[in-house]
Amino acid sequence: MKQIQIGSTVEVRGGFNRDVTTHETTVRSMELCTMQRAKHGKSVQAIAWDEKDFGCYDLADGHWCYGEQIKRVIKNKISAFYACNL
């Protein structure tokens, strides 16, 4: 299942999705909210791609974004559990 995780490298469109260009950054933390474009919810380790618009993400570049601003996951951090069970 495709998902966004803490530590994922993502492509983000800034300016509340108005910027023409995108940039790469890393997700530092995230909250899963009950409504789209909400800023406060439950802190989680990962959000499924089809639920990403219900997330609010804190980014390593010092910004935050809504899920709709994340255009793609470039690389997911491999969890310690997965790495130990290869």
Secondary structure, DSSP 8 states (H G I E B T S, - for coil): --EEETT-EEEEETGGGT-SSEEEEEEEEEEE-SSTT-S--EEESEEEGGGGGGEEEEETTS-EEEGGGEEEEEE----HHHHHT-
